[in-house]
Amino acid sequence: FSTVVESDVPFAADRTVSWDQSGYGGHAEAGVPAPGTTWYLAEGATHSGFDLFYLLQNSATTSAHVRVTYLRPSPAPAVLRDYDVAPGSRLTVWVNRAAPELAATDVSAIVDVTNGVPIIVERSMYLGAGGRTFGAGHASAGIRAPAAQWFLAEGATGAYFDEFILIANPSATDATVDVRYLLVGGGVVTTSHVVAARSR
């Protein structure tokens, strides 16, 4: 299910989900203040045991006609799929099974509502690990617009952590991207990347 939380005064709302009675897994996400007709999702993988889901909420009184443009690593072309989200409902898209080309890949997405009905878009990923169904998982709301600059405060690498920066380029031209890693105590490491048009 999806949720709409309303009040007569401003407030903040987050969501936490845990699974199994032992509570061995969980994820959390902040709510978003308003629906929209275009959303972007940079993170996503359907390989290496990951299950990827797009969650589409339509709180309106009319159906939302949705086109998802799945962006894969270059030179793979984008994959397009259309969905209808009934009024007052939630639609779950299991990306691994949305198209044969999406069964084992890295993937980002553009989610466009083609009939102007605003919706909410989130993404969940799960990994079978340690002999458990969904032994690990995380979730994130989509963003409403791309930008030329992004900031990520958290990050760690080394013997315990692996970190990935996921970059989606929804535009029709290649993007040159500089990534600056700000080290603890000072110091900067910079890398440059070219992200092909309409790719991840």
N, C-alpha and C positions, 0 to 999 in steps of 0.2 A: 504494500500500500504506500501511498504518498500522503503528505500532511499539509494542511493549510492552518496556520496559527495567526489569529487576529486579536487586536486589542484596541481600546479607545485612547491609549497613550503609547508613546514609543517604547520599545523594549528590544531585547536581543534574544535570539533563539538558536540553539545548537541541537544536534542530534547525535546520539551515541547508540550503536548497535553492537551487541555481543552475541556470540553463538555457542551452543552446547550448554548444558546445565552447569558444567564445570567452569564456563566462562573463559576457555582457553584462547579464544580469538575475539577481536573486536575492531571497530573503526568509528571515527567521529568526523563530523563536518559541520561547519556553520551554515545556517540558513541563508537564503538569498532574499533580498527585500522585494523583488518584483519579477514577474515573468517577462519573457521577451520572445522575439520572433527569430533571432539568430543566436546561436551558441557555438563555442569552440572548445574542443577537448584535445589537449596535447598528448597526454599519457594514454597508453593502451598497448597490450600485448596479448596474443592468442597462442604463442608458442611456449615451449618448455613447461607445460603443465598449467599455464594460466588460463582462467576463464574470465572473459571480459563481458560486462553488461552495461548497456546504456539504459538509463531510467528516465522516462519521459512523463511528466505530469501535466495534465490539462485540467485546470480548475474552472475553465469557462463552461458556458452552457451550449456551445456548439463544437463539433468535431474539429480537430486540428489536422491538416494534411502536412506531413513532414517529409522533407527530403534530407537524407544523410549522405554526405560526401565523405567517404572513407579515404584518408590520405595515407599512402604507404611509402616506405623508403624508395627513393628514386633508383632506377628508372621505372618502377612499376606504376602503371596508370591508376588514377583514382577509381574507386568503385562507388556507384550510385545506387541507393535503394530508397523506396518510398514507403511510408507507413501512415496509417490513420490512427489517431489517438482519440478515443471516444470522449464526449463531454463528461466532466466530473470523474476522471479515471486516471489510471497510471498504466503505461505500456512498458514492458521489459523487453529489450532487444538483446538477445544472446549473440554477441558479435561473432564468436567462433563459428556459428551456424548461419550467419546472415548471408554468406556467399562463399562458394568454394575457395575463392582467392583470399578470403579472410581467415581461413582455418588455422594458419600457422604463420603469423607475421607480426611485426610492430605496426601500430596503426594509430593515427590521430583522426579527428573528424570535425566537419562543419555540419551543424544541424540547423536547417532552415525550415521555417513554417511557410508554406507556399500560399496559404489562404489568409494570412494575417492574424491568426488566433494565437496569442502569446502563451508560451508554455515554460516549464522549468526543466532543466536537463542536468542530470548527474551521471557519474561514471563509477562503477564498482569493479574491482579486480580481485580475484581469489586464486589461491594456489594450494593444491593438495600437497601437504608436507607432513613429515613425521608420521605417516600412516593415517593421517586424519583428513577427512573431507574438509576443504577450506581451512587447512592448517594455518594459513596466513591470508590477510586481506586488507585492502584499503579502499577508500572512496574519496571522491572530490566532486564538487559542483563545477559545471562548465563556467566559462567566462563569456561576457557579452560582446567583447570586441578585441581584436588583436592590437598590439602596441609595438612601438619601436624600442622600448626599454622595459625590462622586468627585473625585479629584485627577489632573491631567495636568501633568507637569513640562515636557514638550517642547511647543514651539509657535513658529511664525514666520510672518510675513506680509510683504508688500512686493512689490518688482518681480520677485523670483525665486520666492518661495513663496506658495502659497494654502493656507490652513488651514481645516478644517471640523471642527466639534464635532457629533458625531452622537448624538442623544438619542432613545432608545426608551422609550415609556411603555406597559408591558404591563398596567397596572392598568385597572380598570373606571371610574375617575374621572379627570378632567383633572388634570394636574400643572402647578403654577406653579414654574418653574425660574429661579433667579438664577445667572448665570454671572459670576464675578469673574476678570478678566484681571490677573495680577500682572506689572507691567512691570519690566524690568531697572533696577536702581538704586532701585526704590521707585515707588509710585504704583499705583493700582487703577482699572480701568474696569469698571463693572458694567452688565450688560444683563439684562432679564427677558423670559421667554418662557412662553407657555402651550402645553403639549404635550397634545393631545387624548387621551382615553382610547383605549387599544389602537391607537396610531398611532406613527409615526416623525417 
